[in-house]
Amino acid sequence: MTSLYFMPQVTFYLLPDEASPTQICDGLSHVVAVLACQLTTERFRQNQTLFLLTQTQVQAEQLDEMLWQQDPHSFVPHGLSDEATVTQAPVEIGTGMPKRSRQVLINLADGIPAFAGRFAQIIDFVPADEIQKQQARERYKQYRALGFTLETVPAPQLP
């Protein structure tokens, strides 16, 4: 008998120590933002739907702008959670619960959301910054306590 119940797969990307801790806005590092956009584009190309959870609305708007500024060949249809047409887009960016079901959560928030179990896959990051690294360790422990499947991998090279 096959169970319809699944445990989300969480992948933590280890950011290199030499990564610049430059903040683009509201505590979101440039490296994390660029990597989140790169992973969003890759997953969209694999026909997956995504939700990018940010800590603040300012971060959400910055990621929205970064996705718009990508090369036209890398265009990813997306929208902010507060936009009327966001349910039609395969990628949603916001600070709360997504407006519709999505396959992948890219967690850019300080903690894990109560709705994390709704996703088949979760992407998270381990920055080089000590404070953010400690927050990532806490998220890792929380995911593990929930019984999620965990893996830690080096971050891919940024373009």
Residue, then its C-alpha position, 0 to 999 in steps of 0.5 A: m500500500t502506498s502512502l500519500y503522506f510525505m516528509p519534506q526534503v530540506t536542502f541547506y546550501l552552505l555558503p562559502d566563507e569568502a562570500s561577501p556579506t554585503q546586505i542588499c536590503d533589510g538583512l538579506s545578503h547579496v549572495v543569498a539573494v542571487l542564489a535564491c534567484q538562480l535556484t528559482t530559475e532552475r526549479f522553474r525550468q524543471n516545471q516546479t512551482l515555488f514560494l519564496l518566503t522572506q522576512t520582510q516585505v522590503q526583501a520580497e520587493q527586492l527579490d521581485e525586482m531581481l527576478w525582473q532584472q534577469d536576462p530575458h532568456s531567464f525570465v521567471p513568471h512571478g508575483l508578490s503575494d499581495e498582487a491580484t494575479v499571483t495565483q496564476a504565477p508559478v513563483e510567489i514571493g511573500t512574508g506569509m502563507p502562500k496564496r496557493s499550493r506550491q511544490v518548493l519553499i525557498n526559505l529566506a526568513d529567520g525561522i521556519p514557517a508553521f506551513a513548512g510541511r505543505f511543501a515537497q521540497i524546502i531550500d534553506f541557506v547557511p551563510a558564513d556570517e556567525i549570527q545567520k549561521q546560528q539561525a540556520r542551525e536552529r532552523y536545522k534543529q527545528y526541521r529535524a524535530l519535525g521529522f523532515t529529511l535533511e541534507t547539506v550541500p555546498a552552494p553552487q557557483l554563482p554566475 
